[in-house]
Amino acid sequence: MSCSGPAEGAGPEHDTRTRHGTRGKEGGHPVNTTTHSATDGSADTAYGDENWDELVGAALLGTERRRGSPEALLGAAAVQTVRRRAGLRPAEAGPRPEPAPRDPRPEPPEAARRRLAQLLAGRAGAGSGSGRRGAAPDLTELLPQWLAAAGQYGYRAPAPLLPALLDVARARSDLRPQALALAGTRGLWLARLNPDWRFALRGGGAGELPDPQDTVGVERLWQEGLFAERVALLGLVRAHEAAAGPRLLETTWSTERAEDRLMFLDSLRVGLSAGDEPFLEAALGDRSRNVRATAAELLSALPASALAGRMAERALACVGPEGVTPPTECDAGMLRDGVVKRPPAGRGERAWWLGQLLESAPLSCWRDRFGGLGPAEIVALPVAEGWAEELHAAWCRAAVRQGDPAWSQALLGSASEPPAAGPATASLAERAQLLSTLGEEERAAWVAEFIRAHGLSEAFQLLGVCVVPWAEALGRAVIEALDCAREAGGYPWSFSGVMGLAERCLDPAEAGRLDALAAEPVEEGGAAAYWSEAFQRLVATLRLRAALHAELTPPH
């Protein structure tokens, strides 16, 4: 390849134009006056002074109409491509952004900052293409626990790690609440400067909130703030004075978008009380079906509400000691109270309406209807005509909605009984919801008994609702079940979900109990080797979690 240089005797001006080019007429891109040729100097005459559009025209028309070869055209196009990418006109500088607001929270200790950088980098344990995870911990799965612990200690995110933290929050919606809380006001400030992080302005944390007694500041932010700031403000005002929340909503309710009305209404679940009833009752007439349904659901969670009373009257007329008689129609009153008229595919209308009435009626109304019997005795009563499953499923939903542990215990039954023999024959997902209404110790004890009786194959969803770290009895039940699975000759990936939960949820103090399982000598290959590797990873993860919490502990 040859390169044509300046003509003999050319002056400095020619040299400057040769090195830097002159401005073309398209977009201010520099145009070369001497073109590199892939073959010989003939390309200089054919394409040397042409801009990008002229080169494109030559390519479309064909090089046979112009002097020069296709190689020369491609060489000129390559040079112009580089210059189009690099040759930009300098633009006038815009105004500098205001400085980020101060975040008064302390940064984590140095060791914890290094750990966060490692977790955000996503460096996982070594593995192979065969799908084996290896014995090293998966660091990315420990990020949620780091964020939760940092939030409990009241730390803020280190400024250099804010971009990586926002990127992680963008990629993992499950981490957004904790990540954005850690990012704080500086994270929101940064999100305003990058379109990729706009999600934080809509659904994340809020900036500086006014004092709830500052009526002028509250009104200004409510009228002008971002959605996330308004949600946070509503919670702040509501925590200060419960009745102030609905009053604030009423000032703009008619002008809010349907999706915003729905999310504002949903935020009332926290601290729901009888004082919210007038606002929710009015929302039953909202123009949005979803808003109406949510208002009805919230009212049914208030056993003393007028809606709960209306639903109780309807439900008691359908169910009693004499049997079950579902409603024959869905009247206007039922529609206004949130009953959906059209059933999903495969459901009969009358059964569909009955289920909605039962789940919305206060569970306290059934004691008198069944002659003073308690929840367990009512659930144990025989139900004729095949209505038992419908009746118990609706009571399950009511127990979860109303947070009634006595009814939940009755519907769960004994954990040692086969799932199909339970009083409600509920699915595992429904049982998990019922468990969520129980106290921490009762929940852990029921799941531990379930695991001892039935093993781990159906325990994943139930373990997911238990408080972390798991109680000692629950942790031991899981470890024993894993050991039994190993002895049975199965492979650990059959229990990968439970093993992953164990890595995140077992008390780190259980690492010592697992050492013996991880250290058992095995021959290379076969199920035993995989189990040994899995237990080694579990032990390493538990010890890393212990170190993680120690690093976050504030110095005394």
BELMOGI-V169118 format. One record per pair of residues at least 24 apart in sequence whose C-alpha atoms are under 10 Angstrom apart, sorted by sequence separation. I is the first residue (numbers start at 1). J is the second residue. If there is no record, write none. Layout:
i=<I | I>
j=<J | J>
This chain:
i=<43 | 44 | 48 | 52 | 115 | 119 | 156 | 157 | 158 | 159 | 162 | 163 | 166 | 176 | 180 | 181 | 184 | 202 | 203 | 204 | 205 | 206 | 209 | 212 | 213 | 281 | 310 | 326 | 327 | 329 | 330 | 410 | 442 | 443 | 448 | 449 | 450 | 452 | 457 | 478 | 511 | 514 | 515 | 24 | 26 | 42 | 43 | 47 | 48 | 51 | 52 | 55 | 118 | 119 | 143 | 156 | 157 | 158 | 162 | 166 | 179 | 180 | 181 | 201 | 202 | 203 | 204 | 206 | 207 | 208 | 211 | 212 | 261 | 266 | 273 | 274 | 277 | 281 | 325 | 326 | 327 | 328 | 408 | 409 | 440 | 441 | 448 | 449 | 452 | 455 | 456 | 511 | 514 | 515 | 24 | 25 | 26 | 42 | 43 | 46 | 47 | 50 | 51 | 116 | 155 | 156 | 157 | 170 | 173 | 177 | 178 | 179 | 180 | 201 | 202 | 203 | 205 | 206 | 207 | 210 | 211 | 212 | 222 | 242 | 262 | 265 | 272 | 273 | 276 | 281 | 311 | 325 | 326 | 327 | 328 | 408 | 409 | 436 | 440 | 441 | 444 | 445 | 447 | 448 | 451 | 452 | 455 | 456 | 513 | 6 | 22 | 24 | 25 | 26 | 41 | 42 | 43 | 46 | 47 | 49 | 50 | 116 | 119 | 148 | 151 | 154 | 155 | 156 | 157 | 159 | 163 | 170 | 176 | 177 | 178 | 201 | 202 | 204 | 205 | 206 | 209 | 210 | 212 | 213 | 222 | 261 | 262 | 264 | 265 | 268 | 272 | 274 | 277 | 278 | 280 | 307 | 310 | 326 | 327 | 407 | 408 | 432 | 435 | 439 | 440 | 444 | 445 | 447 | 448 | 450 | 451 | 454 | 455 | 475 | 479 | 511 | 512 | 6 | 23 | 24 | 25 | 40 | 43 | 44 | 47 | 48 | 52 | 115 | 147 | 150 | 151 | 154 | 155 | 156 | 159 | 162 | 163 | 169 | 170 | 176 | 177 | 200 | 201 | 203 | 204 | 212 | 213 | 223 | 258 | 262 | 263 | 266 | 273 | 274 | 277 | 278 | 311 | 326 | 379 | 396 | 408 | 409 | 432 | 433 | 434 | 435 | 436 | 437 | 439 | 440 | 443 | 444 | 445 | 446 | 448 | 449 | 452 | 453 | 456 | 457 | 478 | 510 | 511 | 514 | 5 | 39 | 40 | 43 | 47 | 51 | 52 | 148 | 149 | 155 | 156 | 157 | 162 | 167 | 170 | 176 | 199 | 202 | 211 | 212 | 219 | 222 | 223 | 231 | 235 | 242 | 246 | 247 | 250 | 258 | 259 | 261 | 262 | 265 | 266 | 269 | 272 | 273 | 274 | 276 | 277 | 307 | 308 | 325 | 326 | 378 | 395 | 405 | 408 | 409 | 432 | 433 | 436 | 441 | 444 | 445 | 448 | 451 | 452 | 455 | 456 | 510 | 511 | 4 | 5 | 39 | 42 | 43 | 46 | 47 | 50 | 116 | 144 | 147 | 148 | 151 | 156 | 157 | 166 | 167 | 169 | 170 | 218 | 222 | 234 | 238 | 242 | 243 | 246 | 249 | 253 | 258 | 261 | 262 | 265 | 268 | 272 | 274 | 277 | 307 | 324 | 327 | 376 | 380 | 394 | 396 | 400 | 403 | 404 | 405 | 407 | 408 | 415 | 416 | 428 | 431 | 432 | 435 | 436 | 440 | 441 | 444 | 447 | 448 | 451 | 455 | 475 | 476 | 508 | 509 | 511 | 512 | 3 | 4 | 5 | 37 | 38 | 39 | 40 | 41 | 115 | 116 | 144 | 147 | 148 | 150 | 151 | 156 | 163 | 166 | 169 | 239 | 242 | 243 | 244 | 245 | 246 | 257 | 258 | 259 | 260 | 262 | 263 | 274 | 307 | 326 | 375 | 376 | 379 | 380 | 392 | 393 | 400 | 403 | 405 | 406 | 415 | 416 | 419 | 428 | 430 | 431 | 432 | 434 | 435 | 436 | 440 | 443 | 444 | 447 | 475 | 479 | 483 | 486 | 508 | 511 | 512 | 3 | 4 | 37 | 38 | 39 | 40 | 43 | 44 | 52 | 143 | 144 | 146 | 147 | 150 | 166 | 212 | 219 | 231 | 235 | 238 | 239 | 243 | 244 | 246 | 247 | 254 | 258 | 259 | 262 | 266 | 269 | 273 | 358 | 359 | 363 | 374 | 375 | 376 | 378 | 379 | 392 | 393 | 400 | 401 | 405 | 406 | 414 | 415 | 416 | 417 | 418 | 428 | 429 | 430 | 432 | 433 | 441 | 445 | 470 | 474 | 475 | 503 | 506 | 508 | 510 | 511 | 2 | 3 | 4 | 38 | 39 | 43 | 145 | 147 | 148 | 166 | 227 | 231 | 234 | 235 | 238 | 242 | 243 | 246 | 254 | 258 | 262 | 265 | 358 | 359 | 361 | 362 | 374 | 375 | 376 | 377 | 378 | 380 | 391 | 392 | 393 | 397 | 400 | 401 | 403 | 404 | 405 | 409 | 413 | 415 | 416 | 417 | 428 | 429 | 432 | 441 | 468 | 469 | 508 | 509 | 510 | 2 | 3 | 37 | 38 | 112 | 144 | 147 | 148 | 163 | 166 | 230 | 234 | 242 | 245 | 246 | 358 | 359 | 360 | 361 | 375 | 376 | 379 | 389 | 390 | 392 | 393 | 396 | 399 | 400 | 403 | 404 | 405 | 409 | 412 | 415 | 416 | 428 | 432 | 464 | 470 | 471 | 472 | 476 | 479 | 483 | 493 | 500 | 503 | 504 | 508 | 509 | 1 | 2 | 3 | 37 | 38 | 144 | 147 | 169 | 232 | 235 | 319 | 355 | 358 | 359 | 360 | 363 | 375 | 376 | 388 | 389 | 396 | 399 | 400 | 402 | 403 | 414 | 415 | 416 | 418 | 419 | 460 | 463 | 469 | 470 | 471 | 472 | 475 | 479 | 491 | 492 | 499 | 503 | 506 | 507 | 508 | 511 | 1 | 2 | 3 | 4 | 36 | 37 | 38 | 39 | 143 | 231 | 235 | 243 | 318 | 351 | 354 | 355 | 358 | 359 | 362 | 363 | 374 | 375 | 376 | 388 | 389 | 397 | 398 | 400 | 401 | 414 | 415 | 416 | 417 | 418 | 460 | 461 | 468 | 469 | 470 | 471 | 490 | 491 | 492 | 499 | 502 | 503 | 506 | 507 | 508 | 1 | 2 | 3 | 4 | 35 | 36 | 37 | 38 | 227 | 300 | 354 | 355 | 357 | 358 | 359 | 360 | 361 | 362 | 376 | 388 | 389 | 393 | 396 | 397 | 400 | 405 | 409 | 415 | 416 | 417 | 457 | 460 | 461 | 464 | 468 | 469 | 470 | 472 | 476 | 489 | 490 | 491 | 492 | 493 | 503 | 504 | 505 | 508 | 509 | 1 | 2 | 3 | 4 | 35 | 36 | 37 | 38 | 112 | 299 | 300 | 352 | 355 | 356 | 358 | 359 | 360 | 396 | 399 | 400 | 415 | 416 | 456 | 457 | 459 | 460 | 463 | 467 | 468 | 469 | 470 | 472 | 479 | 489 | 490 | 491 | 492 | 493 | 496 | 499 | 500 | 503 | 504 | 507 | 508 | 1 | 2 | 4 | 36 | 37 | 315 | 318 | 319 | 351 | 355 | 358 | 359 | 360 | 362 | 363 | 415 | 419 | 456 | 459 | 460 | 463 | 466 | 468 | 469 | 488 | 489 | 491 | 492 | 499 | 502 | 503 | 506 | 507 | 508 | 1 | 4 | 35 | 36 | 296 | 297 | 314 | 315 | 318 | 351 | 354 | 355 | 358 | 359 | 362 | 364 | 457 | 458 | 487 | 490 | 491 | 492 | 502 | 505 | 3 | 35 | 36 | 116 | 117 | 120 | 296 | 297 | 315 | 316 | 356 | 357 | 359 | 360 | 361 | 363 | 456 | 457 | 460 | 464 | 486 | 487 | 490 | 492 | 493 | 504 | 34 | 35 | 36 | 37 | 108 | 116 | 293 | 295 | 296 | 297 | 315 | 316 | 355 | 356 | 359 | 360 | 380 | 381 | 456 | 463 | 486 | 489 | 492 | 503 | 35 | 36 | 107 | 117 | 121 | 292 | 293 | 295 | 296 | 314 | 315 | 355 | 359 | 364 | 380 | 491 | 492 | 32 | 35 | 113 | 117 | 120 | 121 | 292 | 293 | 294 | 313 | 314 | 315 | 363 | 379 | 380 | 486 | 487 | 35 | 108 | 113 | 116 | 120 | 292 | 293 | 311 | 312 | 315 | 316 | 379 | 486 | 108 | 109 | 119 | 122 | 292 | 293 | 311 | 312 | 315 | 320 | 485 | 486 | 32 | 106 | 107 | 108 | 117 | 120 | 121 | 291 | 292 | 293 | 310 | 311 | 312 | 314 | 315 | 319 | 376 | 31 | 32 | 105 | 106 | 107 | 108 | 110 | 113 | 117 | 120 | 290 | 311 | 312 | 313 | 321 | 322 | 483 | 31 | 105 | 106 | 107 | 108 | 109 | 116 | 289 | 308 | 311 | 312 | 316 | 320 | 321 | 482 | 30 | 105 | 106 | 107 | 108 | 286 | 310 | 311 | 312 | 315 | 316 | 319 | 320 | 321 | 29 | 32 | 104 | 105 | 106 | 107 | 284 | 285 | 289 | 309 | 310 | 311 | 312 | 315 | 319 | 320 | 31 | 103 | 104 | 105 | 106 | 107 | 284 | 285 | 308 | 309 | 312 | 313 | 317 | 483 | 30 | 31 | 103 | 284 | 285 | 307 | 308 | 309 | 312 | 316 | 482 | 29 | 30 | 103 | 284 | 307 | 308 | 312 | 29 | 281 | 307 | 308 | 28 | 29 | 30 | 31 | 281 | 309 | 479 | 27 | 29 | 30 | 300 | 303 | 305 | 321 | 29 | 30 | 301 | 302 | 303 | 304 | 28 | 29 | 30 | 300 | 301 | 302 | 303 | 323 | 324 | 27 | 28 | 29 | 300 | 301 | 302 | 303 | 321 | 323 | 324 | 27 | 28 | 299 | 300 | 301 | 303 | 321 | 322 | 323 | 324 | 326 | 21 | 27 | 297 | 298 | 300 | 303 | 321 | 322 | 323 | 324 | 325 | 20 | 297 | 320 | 324 | 23 | 296 | 323 | 324 | 21 | 23 | 20 | 324 | 319 | 107 | 105 | 105 | 103 | 103 | 102 | 103 | 101 | 102 | 103 | 101 | 102 | 100 | 101 | 100 | 101 | 99 | 100 | 101 | 100 | 101 | 100 | 99 | 100 | 98 | 97 | 97 | 301 | 300 | 301 | 301 | 302 | 303 | 301 | 302 | 300 | 301 | 300 | 301 | 298 | 103 | 297 | 298 | 103 | 101 | 102 | 101 | 145 | 141 | 145 | 141 | 144 | 145 | 132 | 142 | 131 | 138 | 141 | 142 | 141 | 138 | 137 | 135 | 134 | 133 | 135 | 136 | 137 | 155 | 132 | 135 | 136 | 134 | 135 | 137 | 138 | 142 | 146 | 149 | 150 | 153 | 155 | 133 | 134 | 135 | 136 | 137 | 138 | 141 | 145 | 149 | 152 | 153 | 132 | 133 | 135 | 136 | 137 | 153 | 132 | 134 | 135 | 136 | 137 | 138 | 139 | 142 | 146 | 150 | 134 | 135 | 136 | 137 | 138 | 142 | 145 | 146 | 149 | 150 | 133 | 135 | 136 | 137 | 145 | 149 | 135 | 136 | 137 | 139 | 135 | 137 | 139 | 142 | 146 | 137 | 137 | 125 | 115 | 116 | 115 | 112 | 111 | 112 | 115 | 111 | 112 | 114 | 115 | 112 | 113 | 111 | 112 | 113 | 111 | 112 | 110 | 111 | 112 | 109 | 110 | 108 | 109 | 108 | 109 | 108 | 109 | 108 | 109 | 106>
j=<67 | 68 | 72 | 76 | 139 | 143 | 180 | 181 | 182 | 183 | 186 | 187 | 190 | 200 | 204 | 205 | 208 | 226 | 227 | 228 | 229 | 230 | 233 | 236 | 237 | 305 | 334 | 350 | 351 | 353 | 354 | 434 | 466 | 467 | 472 | 473 | 474 | 476 | 481 | 502 | 535 | 538 | 539 | 49 | 51 | 67 | 68 | 72 | 73 | 76 | 77 | 80 | 143 | 144 | 168 | 181 | 182 | 183 | 187 | 191 | 204 | 205 | 206 | 226 | 227 | 228 | 229 | 231 | 232 | 233 | 236 | 237 | 286 | 291 | 298 | 299 | 302 | 306 | 350 | 351 | 352 | 353 | 433 | 434 | 465 | 466 | 473 | 474 | 477 | 480 | 481 | 536 | 539 | 540 | 50 | 51 | 52 | 68 | 69 | 72 | 73 | 76 | 77 | 142 | 181 | 182 | 183 | 196 | 199 | 203 | 204 | 205 | 206 | 227 | 228 | 229 | 231 | 232 | 233 | 236 | 237 | 238 | 248 | 268 | 288 | 291 | 298 | 299 | 302 | 307 | 337 | 351 | 352 | 353 | 354 | 434 | 435 | 462 | 466 | 467 | 470 | 471 | 473 | 474 | 477 | 478 | 481 | 482 | 539 | 33 | 49 | 51 | 52 | 53 | 68 | 69 | 70 | 73 | 74 | 76 | 77 | 143 | 146 | 175 | 178 | 181 | 182 | 183 | 184 | 186 | 190 | 197 | 203 | 204 | 205 | 228 | 229 | 231 | 232 | 233 | 236 | 237 | 239 | 240 | 249 | 288 | 289 | 291 | 292 | 295 | 299 | 301 | 304 | 305 | 307 | 334 | 337 | 353 | 354 | 434 | 435 | 459 | 462 | 466 | 467 | 471 | 472 | 474 | 475 | 477 | 478 | 481 | 482 | 502 | 506 | 538 | 539 | 34 | 51 | 52 | 53 | 68 | 71 | 72 | 75 | 76 | 80 | 143 | 175 | 178 | 179 | 182 | 183 | 184 | 187 | 190 | 191 | 197 | 198 | 204 | 205 | 228 | 229 | 231 | 232 | 240 | 241 | 251 | 286 | 290 | 291 | 294 | 301 | 302 | 305 | 306 | 339 | 354 | 407 | 424 | 436 | 437 | 460 | 461 | 462 | 463 | 464 | 465 | 467 | 468 | 471 | 472 | 473 | 474 | 476 | 477 | 480 | 481 | 484 | 485 | 506 | 538 | 539 | 542 | 34 | 68 | 69 | 72 | 76 | 80 | 81 | 177 | 178 | 184 | 185 | 186 | 191 | 196 | 199 | 205 | 228 | 231 | 240 | 241 | 248 | 251 | 252 | 260 | 264 | 271 | 275 | 276 | 279 | 287 | 288 | 290 | 291 | 294 | 295 | 298 | 301 | 302 | 303 | 305 | 306 | 336 | 337 | 354 | 355 | 407 | 424 | 434 | 437 | 438 | 461 | 462 | 465 | 470 | 473 | 474 | 477 | 480 | 481 | 484 | 485 | 539 | 540 | 34 | 35 | 69 | 72 | 73 | 76 | 77 | 80 | 146 | 174 | 177 | 178 | 181 | 186 | 187 | 196 | 197 | 199 | 200 | 248 | 252 | 264 | 268 | 272 | 273 | 276 | 279 | 283 | 288 | 291 | 292 | 295 | 298 | 302 | 304 | 307 | 337 | 354 | 357 | 406 | 410 | 424 | 426 | 430 | 433 | 434 | 435 | 437 | 438 | 445 | 446 | 458 | 461 | 462 | 465 | 466 | 470 | 471 | 474 | 477 | 478 | 481 | 485 | 505 | 506 | 538 | 539 | 541 | 542 | 34 | 35 | 36 | 68 | 69 | 70 | 71 | 72 | 146 | 147 | 175 | 178 | 179 | 181 | 182 | 187 | 194 | 197 | 200 | 270 | 273 | 274 | 275 | 276 | 277 | 288 | 289 | 290 | 291 | 293 | 294 | 305 | 338 | 357 | 406 | 407 | 410 | 411 | 423 | 424 | 431 | 434 | 436 | 437 | 446 | 447 | 450 | 459 | 461 | 462 | 463 | 465 | 466 | 467 | 471 | 474 | 475 | 478 | 506 | 510 | 514 | 517 | 539 | 542 | 543 | 35 | 36 | 69 | 70 | 71 | 72 | 75 | 76 | 84 | 175 | 176 | 178 | 179 | 182 | 198 | 244 | 251 | 263 | 267 | 270 | 271 | 275 | 276 | 278 | 279 | 286 | 290 | 291 | 294 | 298 | 301 | 305 | 390 | 391 | 395 | 406 | 407 | 408 | 410 | 411 | 424 | 425 | 432 | 433 | 437 | 438 | 446 | 447 | 448 | 449 | 450 | 460 | 461 | 462 | 464 | 465 | 473 | 477 | 502 | 506 | 507 | 535 | 538 | 540 | 542 | 543 | 35 | 36 | 37 | 71 | 72 | 76 | 178 | 180 | 181 | 199 | 260 | 264 | 267 | 268 | 271 | 275 | 276 | 279 | 287 | 291 | 295 | 298 | 391 | 392 | 394 | 395 | 407 | 408 | 409 | 410 | 411 | 413 | 424 | 425 | 426 | 430 | 433 | 434 | 436 | 437 | 438 | 442 | 446 | 448 | 449 | 450 | 461 | 462 | 465 | 474 | 501 | 502 | 541 | 542 | 543 | 36 | 37 | 71 | 72 | 146 | 178 | 181 | 182 | 197 | 200 | 264 | 268 | 276 | 279 | 280 | 392 | 393 | 394 | 395 | 409 | 410 | 413 | 423 | 424 | 426 | 427 | 430 | 433 | 434 | 437 | 438 | 439 | 443 | 446 | 449 | 450 | 462 | 466 | 498 | 504 | 505 | 506 | 510 | 513 | 517 | 527 | 534 | 537 | 538 | 542 | 543 | 36 | 37 | 38 | 72 | 73 | 179 | 182 | 204 | 267 | 270 | 354 | 390 | 393 | 394 | 395 | 398 | 410 | 411 | 423 | 424 | 431 | 434 | 435 | 437 | 438 | 449 | 450 | 451 | 453 | 454 | 495 | 498 | 504 | 505 | 506 | 507 | 510 | 514 | 526 | 527 | 534 | 538 | 541 | 542 | 543 | 546 | 37 | 38 | 39 | 40 | 72 | 73 | 74 | 75 | 179 | 267 | 271 | 279 | 354 | 387 | 390 | 391 | 394 | 395 | 398 | 399 | 410 | 411 | 412 | 424 | 425 | 433 | 434 | 436 | 437 | 450 | 451 | 452 | 453 | 454 | 496 | 497 | 504 | 505 | 506 | 507 | 526 | 527 | 528 | 535 | 538 | 539 | 542 | 543 | 544 | 38 | 39 | 40 | 41 | 72 | 73 | 74 | 75 | 264 | 337 | 391 | 392 | 394 | 395 | 396 | 397 | 398 | 399 | 413 | 425 | 426 | 430 | 433 | 434 | 437 | 442 | 446 | 452 | 453 | 454 | 494 | 497 | 498 | 501 | 505 | 506 | 507 | 509 | 513 | 526 | 527 | 528 | 529 | 530 | 540 | 541 | 542 | 545 | 546 | 39 | 40 | 41 | 42 | 73 | 74 | 75 | 76 | 150 | 337 | 338 | 390 | 393 | 394 | 396 | 397 | 398 | 434 | 437 | 438 | 453 | 454 | 494 | 495 | 497 | 498 | 501 | 505 | 506 | 507 | 508 | 510 | 517 | 527 | 528 | 529 | 530 | 531 | 534 | 537 | 538 | 541 | 542 | 545 | 546 | 40 | 41 | 43 | 75 | 76 | 354 | 357 | 358 | 390 | 394 | 397 | 398 | 399 | 401 | 402 | 454 | 458 | 495 | 498 | 499 | 502 | 505 | 507 | 508 | 527 | 528 | 530 | 531 | 538 | 541 | 542 | 545 | 546 | 547 | 41 | 44 | 75 | 76 | 336 | 337 | 354 | 355 | 358 | 391 | 394 | 395 | 398 | 399 | 402 | 404 | 497 | 498 | 527 | 530 | 531 | 532 | 542 | 545 | 44 | 76 | 77 | 157 | 158 | 161 | 337 | 338 | 356 | 357 | 397 | 398 | 400 | 401 | 402 | 404 | 497 | 498 | 501 | 505 | 527 | 528 | 531 | 533 | 534 | 545 | 76 | 77 | 78 | 79 | 150 | 158 | 335 | 337 | 338 | 339 | 357 | 358 | 397 | 398 | 401 | 402 | 422 | 423 | 498 | 505 | 528 | 531 | 534 | 545 | 78 | 79 | 150 | 160 | 164 | 335 | 336 | 338 | 339 | 357 | 358 | 398 | 402 | 407 | 423 | 534 | 535 | 76 | 79 | 157 | 161 | 164 | 165 | 336 | 337 | 338 | 357 | 358 | 359 | 407 | 423 | 424 | 530 | 531 | 80 | 153 | 158 | 161 | 165 | 337 | 338 | 356 | 357 | 360 | 361 | 424 | 531 | 154 | 155 | 165 | 168 | 338 | 339 | 357 | 358 | 361 | 366 | 531 | 532 | 79 | 153 | 154 | 155 | 164 | 167 | 168 | 338 | 339 | 340 | 357 | 358 | 359 | 361 | 362 | 366 | 423 | 79 | 80 | 153 | 154 | 155 | 156 | 158 | 161 | 165 | 168 | 338 | 359 | 360 | 361 | 369 | 370 | 531 | 80 | 154 | 155 | 156 | 157 | 158 | 165 | 338 | 357 | 360 | 361 | 365 | 369 | 370 | 531 | 80 | 155 | 156 | 157 | 158 | 336 | 360 | 361 | 362 | 365 | 366 | 369 | 370 | 371 | 80 | 83 | 155 | 156 | 157 | 158 | 335 | 336 | 340 | 360 | 361 | 362 | 363 | 366 | 370 | 371 | 83 | 155 | 156 | 157 | 158 | 159 | 336 | 337 | 360 | 361 | 364 | 365 | 369 | 535 | 83 | 84 | 156 | 337 | 338 | 360 | 361 | 362 | 365 | 369 | 535 | 83 | 84 | 157 | 338 | 361 | 362 | 366 | 84 | 336 | 362 | 363 | 84 | 85 | 86 | 87 | 337 | 365 | 535 | 84 | 86 | 87 | 357 | 360 | 362 | 378 | 87 | 88 | 359 | 360 | 361 | 362 | 87 | 88 | 89 | 359 | 360 | 361 | 362 | 382 | 383 | 87 | 88 | 89 | 360 | 361 | 362 | 363 | 381 | 383 | 384 | 88 | 89 | 360 | 361 | 362 | 364 | 382 | 383 | 384 | 385 | 387 | 83 | 89 | 359 | 360 | 362 | 365 | 383 | 384 | 385 | 386 | 387 | 83 | 360 | 383 | 387 | 87 | 360 | 387 | 388 | 87 | 89 | 87 | 391 | 391 | 182 | 182 | 184 | 183 | 184 | 184 | 185 | 184 | 185 | 186 | 185 | 186 | 185 | 186 | 186 | 187 | 186 | 187 | 188 | 188 | 189 | 189 | 189 | 190 | 189 | 189 | 193 | 398 | 398 | 399 | 400 | 401 | 402 | 401 | 402 | 401 | 402 | 402 | 403 | 401 | 207 | 401 | 402 | 208 | 207 | 208 | 208 | 468 | 500 | 504 | 501 | 504 | 505 | 493 | 503 | 493 | 500 | 503 | 504 | 504 | 503 | 503 | 530 | 530 | 530 | 532 | 533 | 534 | 552 | 530 | 533 | 534 | 533 | 534 | 536 | 537 | 541 | 545 | 548 | 549 | 552 | 554 | 533 | 534 | 535 | 536 | 537 | 538 | 541 | 545 | 549 | 552 | 553 | 533 | 534 | 536 | 537 | 538 | 554 | 534 | 536 | 537 | 538 | 539 | 540 | 541 | 544 | 548 | 552 | 537 | 538 | 539 | 540 | 541 | 545 | 548 | 549 | 552 | 553 | 537 | 539 | 540 | 541 | 549 | 553 | 540 | 541 | 542 | 544 | 541 | 543 | 545 | 548 | 552 | 544 | 545 | 537 | 547 | 548 | 548 | 547 | 547 | 548 | 551 | 548 | 549 | 551 | 552 | 550 | 551 | 550 | 551 | 552 | 551 | 552 | 551 | 552 | 553 | 551 | 552 | 551 | 552 | 552 | 553 | 553 | 554 | 554 | 555 | 554>
